[in-house]
Structures are given as structure tokens and as C-alpha cells.
Amino acid sequence: MCNHASHERAHPIYCILPPHMLKEIAKKGTPQQRSLAIETLSADHTFRQIRSVQAAMIAPRRGVHPKPAAAPSAQRSIYTANNMETLPGTLVRSEGAPKSDDVAVDEAYDGLGATFDFYLKVFQRNSIDDAGMPLVGTVHYGVEYDNAFWNSQQMVFGDGDGSLFNRFTIALDVIGHELTHGVTEHAAALAYSGQSGALNESVSDVFGALIKQYALQQTASEADWLIGAGLLTSSVNGVALRSMKEPGTAYDDPVLGKDPQPADMAHYVQTAQDNHGVHINSGIPNRAFCLAALDLGGYAWEKAGRIWYETLNDTHLKPNVNFKTFAKLTVSNADRIFGAGSAESKAVSKAWDTVGVL
């Protein structure tokens, strides 16, 4: 139920499950699995149109920020769609309210809070828009809906089918990934197609992983560098949706197919599908970040994460940026932050060289 608009001025609905995975399920799954996958891929036209229009109406303009809130403070609201498709649904937990008796509600609440805390404490960013934007989440969307998405206004979580996918609130990095699409909208407005679209996806993976690592206080070497660990059920031959450390190895399953992500530019995938491969080729910049973080050691958000965050907010970063230009900007920001020829700068440059970008 996601409208992955390809025009750079359109504002897509960003889904965690890539279309290539859903298409595999639609071909190879059980009748029920195929039906659910086709339902997800074949969104109601009116629903997509409404979401697209709403997203365009409220989408941020780069460099234009609302008046900052007086004091940074999370403002979370969690709703339930009650297995319907109406958003936001019924309010079930607001900021400061005690835990509910619904695990999905509490996971969404905690995940939104962990993401807010990360951006505030690590980068002094006041919510998604850096101006105190309230964080809204809706759980129990649809019936056995196999996805989670950000629509420029809020997070939406399906319950999963229980056969291939668990509930989509289960993975903190998935929540961080989706909310980071909102950060990218406000900071860089990266076009959602080709290499700029793959960078858009990669930035969400990078900060989704860092949000999980920050919550667990894991160093780069302790982290699993997986996106969506715990989301796949035990019946699936796989460990996650993606591996940043080893792209292409996250799953190899009779129903889901094999993880198609390349690990370097020599295996870059030329395709018109998935907005020219935004979920596939994101493995290349993902691996570059992971290599740099592992090389630098310690907590990945302190050095590599800072470099990527500064690059995302760099006014030289254009919406249609390609891998090479983005890579050069990360090196430039490493030079600026840590000094030209610093260990940090060398690690970033070496990482991009290893994946064949520089």
C-alpha cells in the first residue's frame, strides 16, 4: 500500500519492505501469502492518491523551518487503526501516559521516543524537523498488513502475517529507519530515484542502525549491522531485511528469494524497478558506512555518524546527488570536522574506495 513515486518532486510513501521482496512472495508464497503480498503491492488507487496529495501539501521545503519549540521535548501520540485503513485511527497512548496492555502500542511509543532521544542527545536535533515536530504512530493498520511506512506525517505499522513477518513494531531500527526518511526530507530532500534514492534509503538504514546501537550502547564491533533483525519469523531462512556489513546475505529463502543487494559498484544493479533500485543499490553506501565505522572503532555515532549527519545537512548536497559526489562530501566533512588527512578522513575515503565509489 505504498506509492513509491519516481518523480523527484513527488513525495513518496516510504515503506520498509522493498517491492522486489513482495513480488517474490506474490509469485512463490502460499495462497494466503500471495494474496497478502498482492494486496500490499496493489494499493487502492484512491488511498494512494490521497496520501500523495497530503504528503505534497505538508512536505517541507529545505532551509525553511518552523519556529523552534521553547524546550526540546518528545510529544508522542500512538493510535490504533483497529485493523482498518483509516489514519490516524483511535488514540490509545499519548505522551507521558502509562504502558498499555498492547505490546505493539508500547513498542511504537518506545521506538518513537528512542529515535527522538537519539537525534536530540547525539546531534542536538529537535525531532524530525529540528523544530519539535510531534511524533505520531498508528499500529494495527489493515489486516495482517506486511509493511510499515512513513508518509511525511506519521508512522504506520502493520501486524505482519505471522507466517513470514512478525509485527512491524518489533524492530527499533525499522522505526528509526522510517522516521529518518522524515529527517532526510527536511534536511536534504533527496530525490527518490536511482543513486540519490538509494542514498535516501541508505541514510535511513545508517541512522536506523545507529539508533538501535545507541539504545543498546553497542560499539561498532559489537553491533550486528542488520536492518530488521527479529522481523522475519522462524520459518524464514534469513536473519533480517538487509545486512550493512555484508549486503546480499540477509536472507536466502524459497519464498522471499535471495537478498539482491550488491556490496560494491562492480555489481551495481541496473533496473527500472523499485525507482531504479533504491532498496537494492543502497547496499553499496551502507557497506561504506559500516566499513568506516568499524575502522574507526568505538561508538559509530560519534565519528562516522557525525560525518554522515553533517553531510546530510550540508548545503552542497543536492537532491539528485550520486554516490561519488556524496562520498566526496563525506570526505570533505571529515576533513572539516577532524582535520585534513586525519584518521577519520582516511577511514571514510578508504571505505568508499573499497566499495568502488572513489
C-alpha positions in Angstrom: 0.0 0.0 0.0 2.9 2.3 -0.8 3.1 4.8 -3.5 6.8 4.9 -4.4 6.7 8.0 -6.6 9.6 8.2 -9.0 9.4 11.9 -9.9 11.9 13.8 -7.8 9.4 16.5 -6.8 6.8 13.9 -5.8 6.8 12.8 -2.1 6.6 9.0 -1.9 5.4 6.9 1.0 8.5 5.2 2.3 8.0 1.5 3.1 10.4 -0.7 4.9 9.7 -3.8 2.8 11.0 -3.3 -0.8 8.8 -4.2 -3.7 11.1 -6.9 -5.0 10.6 -8.9 -1.8 6.8 -8.6 -2.0 6.9 -9.6 -5.7 8.8 -12.8 -4.8 6.2 -13.6 -2.2 3.4 -12.9 -4.7 5.0 -15.5 -7.0 6.2 -18.2 -4.6 4.1 -17.9 -1.4 1.2 -19.9 -0.2 -2.2 -18.8 -1.5 -2.7 -16.6 1.6 0.8 -15.2 1.5 0.4 -14.4 -2.2 -2.9 -12.7 -1.6 -1.5 -10.5 1.2 1.6 -9.6 -0.9 -0.6 -8.7 -3.9 -2.8 -6.6 -1.6 0.2 -4.7 -0.3 1.6 -4.1 -3.9 -1.8 -3.3 -5.4 -2.8 -0.4 -3.2 -6.2 1.2 -3.6 -5.8 4.0 -6.1 -7.8 6.5 -4.1 -5.8 5.7 -0.9 -2.5 6.3 -2.7 -3.8 9.5 -4.3 -5.0 10.9 -1.0 -1.7 10.1 0.8 0.3 11.5 -2.1 -1.6 14.8 -2.2 -1.5 15.1 1.6 2.3 14.4 1.6 2.9 17.0 -1.1 0.8 19.6 0.8 2.8 19.2 4.1 6.2 18.3 2.7 8.9 20.5 4.0 10.9 23.0 1.9 14.6 22.7 2.5 16.0 25.5 4.6 12.6 26.6 5.8 12.0 25.7 9.4 9.1 26.3 11.8 9.8 28.4 14.9 11.7 26.1 17.3 9.9 24.8 20.4 10.9 26.5 23.7 12.5 23.4 25.1 13.0 20.1 23.2 10.6 17.5 24.5 9.1 14.4 22.8 5.4 14.7 22.0 4.2 11.2 21.1 0.8 10.0 20.1 0.0 6.4 19.4 -3.2 5.4 17.6 -4.7 2.1 16.6 -6.3 1.7 13.2 -8.3 -1.3 14.6 -7.3 -3.3 11.5 -8.9 -0.7 9.3 -7.1 1.6 6.9 -8.2 4.9 8.3 -5.5 7.2 9.7 -4.6 8.1 12.3 -7.3 6.0 14.0 -8.2 5.9 17.7 -5.8 7.5 20.2 -4.6 4.9 22.7 -1.5 6.3 24.3 -0.2 9.9 24.5 3.0 11.4 25.8 3.6 10.5 29.5 0.8 8.0 29.7 1.5 4.7 31.4 2.1 1.5 29.4 -0.9 -0.1 27.7 -1.8 -3.8 27.6 -0.9 -3.8 23.9 2.7 -4.7 23.0 2.6 -3.0 19.6 1.4 0.3 21.1 4.2 0.3 23.6 6.9 -0.8 21.1 5.8 2.1 18.8 5.8 4.6 21.7 9.2 3.4 22.9 10.6 3.4 19.4 9.5 6.9 18.6 10.9 8.0 21.9 14.3 6.3 21.3 14.5 8.0 17.9 13.7 11.4 19.4 16.3 10.9 22.1 19.0 9.8 19.8 18.7 12.8 17.5 18.4 15.3 20.4 21.3 13.9 22.5 23.7 13.0 19.8 23.1 15.7 17.2 21.1 18.3 19.2 18.3 17.9 16.6 14.8 18.7 18.0 12.7 16.0 16.5 12.3 15.2 12.8 12.1 18.8 11.5 14.5 20.2 14.1 11.6 22.3 15.4 9.8 19.9 17.8 7.6 18.1 15.4 5.1 15.8 17.3 5.7 12.1 16.6 2.6 10.2 15.6 2.3 6.4 15.1 -0.6 4.2 14.1 -0.5 0.4 14.9 -2.8 -2.4 13.8 -3.1 -1.0 10.3 -5.1 -3.2 7.9 -5.5 -6.9 8.3 -2.2 -8.8 8.5 -0.6 -5.9 6.7 3.0 -6.8 5.8 4.7 -3.4 6.0 5.5 -0.2 7.9 5.7 3.2 6.3 6.3 6.9 6.8 4.0 9.2 4.8 5.6 12.6 5.7 3.1 13.0 8.6 3.3 9.9 10.7 4.5 6.3 11.1 2.2 3.4 10.2 2.7 -0.2 11.3 1.1 -3.4 10.1 0.8 -6.5 12.3 2.5 -8.8 9.8 1.1 -12.1 8.6 2.6 -14.2 11.4 3.8 -16.6 8.7 6.7 -14.6 7.1 6.7 -11.4 9.1 6.2 -10.6 12.8 4.6 -7.3 13.9 6.4 -4.3 12.3 6.9 -2.5 15.7 9.3 -5.3 16.8 12.5 -3.8 15.4 13.7 -0.4 16.7 16.0 0.1 13.7 12.9 -0.2 11.4 11.2 2.6 13.3 14.4 4.7 13.3 14.8 4.0 9.5 11.3 5.2 8.7 11.5 8.3 10.9 14.9 9.2 9.3 13.1 9.5 6.0 11.4 12.4 7.6 14.8 13.9 8.7 16.1 13.5 5.1 13.0 15.2 3.7 13.7 18.2 5.9 17.5 18.2 5.7 18.3 17.3 2.1 15.1 16.4 0.1 17.0 13.6 -1.7 15.2 12.6 -4.9 13.7 9.1 -4.6 15.1 7.5 -7.7 18.4 6.0 -8.8 21.5 6.8 -6.8 20.0 9.7 -4.9 17.1 7.4 -4.0 19.5 4.6 -2.9 21.3 7.2 -0.8 18.0 8.2 0.7 17.4 4.5 1.7 21.0 4.1 2.9 20.8 7.2 5.1 17.7 5.7 6.8 19.5 2.4 7.3 22.6 4.1 8.7 20.7 6.1 11.3 18.2 3.3 12.0 21.2 1.1 12.8 22.8 3.9 14.9 19.5 4.4 16.9 19.5 0.7 17.8 23.2 0.8 18.7 22.7 3.9 20.8 19.8 2.4 22.7 21.9 -0.8 23.4 25.1 1.2 23.9 26.9 -1.0 21.5 30.2 -0.2 19.9 30.7 -0.7 16.1 32.3 -4.0 16.6 29.6 -5.3 19.0 26.7 -4.3 16.6 25.1 -6.8 14.2 24.7 -4.2 11.4 21.4 -5.9 10.4 18.3 -4.0 9.5 15.1 -5.6 10.7 16.5 -8.4 12.9 13.6 -10.1 14.5 11.1 -9.0 11.8 11.3 -12.3 9.9 9.6 -15.3 11.5 11.4 -18.5 12.4 10.0 -20.1 9.2 12.1 -17.8 7.0 15.6 -18.7 6.0 17.1 -15.3 6.9 18.3 -13.1 9.7 17.0 -9.6 8.6 15.8 -7.5 5.7 19.3 -6.2 5.0 22.9 -6.6 6.1 25.0 -3.4 6.1 28.2 -5.3 6.8 27.6 -8.0 4.1 25.0 -6.8 1.6 23.4 -9.7 -0.2 23.5 -12.1 2.7 20.5 -11.2 4.9 18.2 -13.9 3.5 18.0 -16.7 1.0 14.6 -18.2 1.2 12.3 -20.3 -1.1 9.5 -17.7 -0.7 11.3 -14.4 -0.2 14.0 -15.2 -2.7 17.7 -14.2 -2.3 18.8 -10.9 -0.9 19.7 -9.0 -4.1 21.9 -6.2 -2.6 25.3 -5.6 -4.2 28.3 -5.0 -2.0 30.3 -2.8 -4.4 30.0 -0.8 -7.7 31.2 -3.8 -9.8 27.9 -5.4 -9.0 25.7 -2.3 -9.2 22.2 -3.3 -10.4 20.8 -1.5 -13.4 17.0 -1.8 -13.1 13.9 0.3 -13.8 12.1 -1.5 -10.9 11.9 -0.1 -7.4 12.5 3.5 -8.6 15.7 2.3 -10.3 16.9 0.1 -7.5 16.6 2.4 -4.4 16.3 -0.6 -2.0 18.8 -2.7 -3.9 21.8 -0.5 -4.6 21.6 1.1 -1.1 23.7 -1.8 0.0 26.8 -0.1 -1.5 26.7 3.1 0.6 25.5 1.0 3.5 28.7 -1.1 3.4 30.8 2.0 3.0 29.5 3.5 6.2 29.9 0.2 8.1 33.5 -0.2 6.9 34.3 3.3 8.0 32.6 2.8 11.4 34.4 -0.5 12.0 37.7 1.1 11.0 37.3 4.0 13.4 36.0 1.8 16.3 34.2 2.9 19.4 30.6 4.1 19.2 29.7 4.5 15.5 27.5 7.6 16.1 30.4 9.6 17.5 32.6 9.8 14.4 31.2 8.1 11.3 27.7 9.0 12.3 28.6 12.6 12.8 30.3 12.8 9.4 27.2 11.4 7.7 24.8 13.7 9.7 26.9 16.8 8.8 26.9 15.6 5.1 23.1 15.2 5.2 22.8 18.8 6.4 25.5 20.1 4.0 24.1 22.9 1.7 26.3 21.5 -1.1 24.3 18.3 -1.0 21.8 18.4 -3.9 18.6 16.4 -4.3 19.8 14.5 -7.3 23.3 13.7 -5.8 25.0 10.5 -7.0 27.2 8.1 -5.0 30.5 9.7 -5.9 29.5 13.2 -5.1 28.0 12.1 -1.8 31.2 10.2 -1.0 33.4 13.2 -1.7 31.2 15.3 0.6 31.6 12.8 3.4 35.4 13.1 3.0 35.2 16.9 2.9 33.1 16.9 6.1 35.5 14.5 7.8 38.3 16.9 6.8 36.4 19.9 8.2 35.4 18.2 11.5 38.5 16.2 12.3 41.2 17.8 10.2 42.5 17.2 6.7 44.4 13.9 6.5 43.0 12.8 9.8 42.4 9.1 10.7 38.7 9.8 10.3 39.1 11.3 6.8 41.3 8.4 5.7 38.9 5.8 7.1 36.0 7.3 5.2 38.0 7.6 1.9 39.2 4.1 2.2 35.7 2.7 2.8 34.3 4.4 -0.3 37.3 3.1 -2.3 36.7 -0.4 -1.0 33.2 -0.4 -2.4 34.4 1.1 -5.7 32.8 4.5 -5.4 36.0 6.6 -5.1 
